[in-house]
Amino acid sequence: MRSRFKLSLSDMLRQHRRWERTLAKAVKVTRKALVSASSMPATAPVPVRPRSAGKLEEVKAFGSNPGHLRMLRYVPADLPKKSPLVVVLHGCHQTAEAYDQGSGWSTLARERGFAVVYAEQKRSNNPNLCFNWFRPSNVARDRGEVMSIRQMVAKMATAHGIDRKRVFVTGLSAGGAMTAAMLAAYPDIFRGGGIIAGLPYGAARDVQRALAAMKNAPERSREEWGELVRAASPVKRDFPSVSIWHGTRDHTVSLSNADALLGQWLDVHGLDPHAFVESEVDGHVRRAWKDKTGKVAVELYLIEGMGHGTPLKPRPASRTKADTPGPYMLDAGISSSMHLATAWGLKKPALFSALRQAAE
């Protein structure tokens, strides 16, 4: 009897402790709920969770898709007709979601009122998820991967009524080289492009020469580089503006490629290499070349001390997340995404414009 009584008492003690832990958790949850409730007006409606800025939606059907790429998009709620579009191309070993989380393009799209479309590579095309910028069949106008990306733009224009005169493209590394290919193949489609740690159009025609070009850009004159772009499409004027970004300590894609890219697009725009204005932006060197109308046609950002990746400037914890560091997404104290968006005129709507739209 005594042993049975001791066992029963032990069971009772264990059960009591479990009740204490359960009660403590309940008190904690209730306390949080009371604090949250006290911070809202008594008549406050049930809060609606905003759509996640980092969640991309896949579009399955967008054309013949000769490059066999995936299309993912982010379209803010109530996007007005005739809004701009930004095409984003990730680097090797990346996905569209990973690049979006790092670069913050969907966050900027929600804040500033434009749409974003990501082309994503498949391992069946390239085991390292690199865009095949070095294969002529994938960078020739109306062929391969560039044609697939062009079809994504057409799909967005049809589905969301985007402004075809305000379509931009940007990308990192292999995506940067593919950005250069898109600008060369379709200068009539894009108004501007941002090439980050990329290579000039026509730098290679196969894997071996691509690897060699990454170490050191091929030796060509500015005119020779420019002629490659001019020969890529029937367009002979009104070429898009080009923004070139490169880290000074990039050991994956040599800084010589930024020099070659610069020479290529200065020649395309017919600009004097020495006629630039230099300034300091967030501690880094920026050089800008203007056309005859006074608009910046070509610019170069040299990110001091940065390796291979997209330069970011993370936001304070109190603000919506954007520019999140990760693999090949580097905190350099300057946001390439924000500066590109601003340069392209993708600015926050004016207060009076927003009020007028709300009243309509």
C-alpha positions in Angstrom: 0.0 0.0 0.0 2.8 2.4 0.9 4.6 1.9 -2.4 1.4 2.3 -4.3 0.8 5.6 -2.5 4.3 6.9 -3.3 3.8 6.1 -7.0 0.5 7.9 -7.0 2.1 10.9 -5.3 4.9 11.1 -7.9 2.4 10.9 -10.7 0.4 13.7 -9.1 3.6 15.9 -8.8 4.4 15.4 -12.5 0.9 16.2 -13.6 0.9 19.3 -11.5 4.2 20.5 -13.1 2.7 19.9 -16.5 -0.4 22.0 -15.6 2.0 24.8 -14.3 3.8 24.9 -17.7 0.6 24.9 -19.7 -0.8 27.7 -17.5 2.4 29.7 -17.9 2.1 29.4 -21.7 -1.5 30.5 -21.7 -0.7 33.6 -19.6 2.1 34.5 -22.0 -0.1 34.3 -25.0 -3.0 36.2 -23.4 -0.6 38.9 -22.3 0.7 39.4 -25.9 -2.9 39.5 -27.2 -3.8 42.2 -24.6 -0.8 44.3 -25.5 -1.6 44.0 -29.2 -5.2 44.9 -28.7 -4.4 47.9 -26.5 -2.3 49.4 -29.3 -5.3 49.5 -31.7 -8.3 51.7 -31.7 -11.4 50.0 -30.2 -13.1 50.2 -33.6 -10.1 49.0 -35.6 -11.0 46.5 -38.4 -9.4 43.1 -38.6 -6.0 43.8 -40.2 -5.5 42.4 -43.7 -2.1 40.8 -44.3 -0.4 42.5 -47.3 0.6 40.4 -50.2 4.1 39.1 -49.8 6.6 41.2 -51.9 8.9 38.2 -52.2 6.4 35.8 -53.6 6.7 35.3 -57.3 3.9 33.8 -59.4 4.8 31.4 -62.2 3.3 31.9 -65.6 3.2 28.6 -67.5 2.1 29.7 -71.0 3.7 32.7 -72.6 4.6 31.7 -76.1 6.7 29.1 -78.0 9.5 29.5 -75.4 12.3 28.3 -77.6 14.8 28.8 -74.8 12.8 26.6 -72.4 13.0 29.1 -69.6 10.6 29.6 -66.6 8.6 32.9 -66.3 7.8 34.3 -62.9 6.1 37.6 -62.2 5.2 40.1 -59.5 2.4 42.4 -60.1 1.3 44.8 -57.3 -2.4 44.9 -56.5 -4.4 47.5 -58.5 -1.5 48.1 -60.9 -2.6 51.0 -63.2 -2.5 50.5 -67.0 0.5 51.9 -68.8 2.8 51.1 -65.8 6.5 50.3 -66.4 8.0 46.8 -66.4 11.4 45.6 -65.2 12.8 42.3 -66.5 15.3 40.7 -64.0 17.8 38.0 -64.8 19.5 36.1 -62.0 23.2 34.9 -61.9 24.6 31.4 -61.9 23.7 29.1 -58.9 20.7 31.4 -58.2 16.9 31.2 -58.6 14.5 33.9 -59.4 13.1 33.8 -55.8 16.6 34.0 -54.3 17.6 36.9 -56.5 14.3 38.7 -55.7 14.8 38.3 -52.0 18.3 39.7 -52.2 17.7 42.5 -54.7 14.3 43.6 -53.5 12.9 44.3 -56.9 9.4 43.1 -56.0 9.4 45.3 -52.9 10.4 48.3 -55.0 7.6 47.3 -57.5 5.0 47.4 -54.8 6.3 50.7 -53.4 6.7 52.5 -56.7 4.0 51.0 -58.9 5.5 48.9 -61.6 5.6 45.2 -62.6 8.5 42.8 -62.5 9.1 39.6 -64.6 11.8 37.1 -63.9 13.2 34.7 -66.4 14.6 31.6 -64.6 17.0 29.1 -66.0 16.5 25.4 -65.8 19.1 22.8 -65.0 18.2 20.9 -68.1 19.6 23.9 -70.1 22.6 24.6 -67.9 23.6 22.5 -64.8 24.8 25.7 -63.0 21.6 27.6 -63.7 23.6 30.1 -65.8 21.9 31.8 -68.8 23.7 30.6 -72.0 24.9 34.1 -73.0 27.9 32.5 -74.7 25.9 30.4 -77.2 25.0 32.3 -80.5 21.8 30.3 -80.8 20.6 31.7 -77.5 21.5 35.4 -78.0 20.5 36.0 -81.6 17.4 38.0 -82.2 14.2 35.9 -82.2 16.0 32.8 -81.3 16.6 30.7 -78.1 16.7 32.3 -74.6 16.5 35.9 -75.8 13.3 35.1 -77.7 11.8 33.4 -74.6 12.5 36.6 -72.6 11.1 38.7 -75.3 7.9 36.6 -75.2 7.6 37.2 -71.5 7.6 40.9 -72.1 4.9 40.5 -74.7 2.8 38.4 -72.3 3.1 41.0 -69.5 2.1 43.7 -72.0 -1.0 41.8 -73.0 -2.0 40.6 -69.6 -1.3 43.8 -67.6 -1.3 46.6 -70.1 2.2 47.7 -69.4 3.8 50.7 -71.1 5.8 49.3 -73.9 7.9 52.5 -74.0 9.0 51.9 -70.4 10.5 48.4 -70.3 13.8 47.9 -68.6 16.1 44.9 -68.0 18.8 44.1 -65.5 20.8 41.1 -64.4 23.9 39.8 -62.5 26.9 37.9 -63.9 25.5 35.4 -66.5 22.3 37.4 -66.1 24.3 40.6 -66.7 25.8 39.2 -69.9 22.3 38.1 -71.0 21.1 41.6 -70.2 23.7 42.9 -72.6 22.4 40.4 -75.2 18.8 41.5 -74.7 19.8 45.2 -75.2 21.7 44.3 -78.3 19.1 41.9 -79.8 16.1 44.1 -78.9 17.1 47.7 -78.6 13.6 48.5 -79.9 12.0 46.8 -76.9 14.1 48.1 -73.9 14.5 51.7 -72.9 17.3 51.0 -70.5 19.4 48.3 -68.9 21.5 47.6 -65.8 24.4 45.2 -66.3 25.9 44.0 -63.0 29.3 42.1 -63.1 28.5 41.1 -66.7 30.3 40.8 -70.0 29.9 42.6 -73.3 27.7 41.3 -76.1 29.7 39.0 -78.3 32.5 38.3 -75.8 32.3 34.5 -76.4 30.9 31.8 -78.7 31.4 28.7 -76.6 32.2 27.5 -73.0 35.9 27.6 -73.4 36.0 31.2 -74.7 33.4 32.2 -72.1 35.7 31.1 -69.3 38.6 32.9 -70.9 36.6 36.1 -71.3 35.5 36.0 -67.6 39.2 36.1 -66.7 40.1 38.8 -69.2 37.8 40.4 -71.8 38.9 39.8 -75.4 41.1 42.5 -77.0 38.9 44.6 -79.3 38.6 48.2 -80.1 35.6 50.2 -79.1 34.4 50.3 -82.7 34.7 46.5 -83.0 32.7 46.0 -79.8 30.1 48.5 -81.0 29.8 46.8 -84.4 28.7 43.6 -82.7 25.7 45.4 -81.2 24.9 47.2 -84.4 24.9 43.9 -86.3 22.6 42.2 -83.8 19.4 43.9 -84.8 17.9 46.1 -87.6 17.7 49.0 -85.2 20.3 51.7 -86.0 19.3 54.5 -83.7 17.6 55.3 -80.3 19.6 52.7 -78.5 18.7 52.1 -74.8 20.6 53.7 -71.9 23.1 51.4 -70.2 24.2 51.4 -66.5 27.3 49.3 -65.8 28.1 48.1 -62.3 31.2 46.2 -61.2 33.2 45.5 -58.1 36.8 46.5 -58.1 37.8 43.1 -56.5 35.7 40.9 -58.6 37.8 37.8 -59.3 35.1 35.8 -61.0 34.3 38.3 -63.9 37.3 40.5 -64.5 37.0 44.2 -64.2 38.3 44.3 -67.8 34.8 43.3 -68.9 33.4 46.5 -67.4 35.9 48.4 -69.5 34.9 46.4 -72.6 31.2 47.0 -71.9 31.8 50.7 -71.5 33.7 50.9 -74.8 31.0 48.9 -76.5 28.1 51.2 -75.5 30.0 54.4 -75.7 30.6 53.5 -79.4 27.0 52.5 -80.0 25.8 55.9 -78.6 28.6 57.8 -80.4 30.0 59.3 -77.2 33.5 60.6 -76.4 35.1 58.3 -73.8 36.7 61.3 -72.1 33.6 63.4 -71.9 32.2 62.2 -68.6 31.2 63.7 -65.3 32.5 61.9 -62.3 30.9 62.0 -58.8 30.8 60.0 -55.6 27.6 58.1 -54.8 27.3 56.4 -51.4 31.1 56.3 -51.2 31.6 54.8 -54.7 32.8 56.3 -58.1 30.1 57.0 -60.7 30.9 58.2 -64.2 28.2 59.4 -66.5 28.1 60.2 -70.2 25.2 62.3 -71.6 23.8 62.4 -75.1 23.0 65.5 -77.1 19.7 66.0 -75.3 21.5 66.1 -71.9 20.2 62.7 -70.8 22.5 60.1 -69.3 23.1 57.5 -72.0 25.9 55.5 -70.4 27.0 55.3 -66.8 29.6 53.3 -64.9 29.6 52.5 -61.1 32.8 51.2 -59.7 32.1 49.5 -56.4 35.3 49.9 -54.4 36.4 46.7 -52.6 33.4 44.6 -53.7 33.8 41.1 -55.1 31.5 39.3 -57.4 27.8 40.1 -56.8 25.0 42.6 -56.8 25.7 45.6 -54.6 23.1 46.1 -51.8 22.3 48.6 -49.1 20.1 46.8 -46.5 17.2 48.8 -45.0 16.7 49.5 -41.3 14.8 46.7 -39.5 11.8 49.0 -39.1 11.2 49.2 -42.8 10.0 46.7 -45.3 12.8 44.3 -46.2 14.7 44.8 -49.4 18.4 44.4 -50.3 19.0 41.3 -48.2 22.6 40.0 -48.3 23.2 36.4 -49.3 25.3 34.4 -51.8 26.4 36.9 -54.6 24.2 39.5 -53.0 26.7 41.8 -51.2 26.3 44.6 -48.7 28.3 47.4 -50.3 26.5 50.4 -48.8 24.9 51.1 -52.1 21.7 49.7 -53.6 22.0 49.0 -57.3 18.3 48.2 -57.5 17.2 51.5 -55.9 19.6 53.6 -58.1 18.5 51.8 -61.3 14.8 52.3 -60.4 15.4 56.0 -59.8 17.5 56.5 -62.9 14.7 54.8 -65.0 12.1 57.2 -63.5 10.4 54.5 -61.4 9.8 56.8 -58.5 7.3 56.9 -55.7 4.0 58.5 -56.8 3.6 62.1 -55.9 1.2 62.8 -53.0 -1.3 64.8 -55.0 -1.3 62.2 -57.8 -2.0 59.5 -55.3 -4.9 61.5 -53.7 -6.3 62.2 -57.2 -6.3 58.5 -58.1 -8.0 57.7 -54.8 -10.7 60.2 -55.5 -11.4 58.9 -59.0 
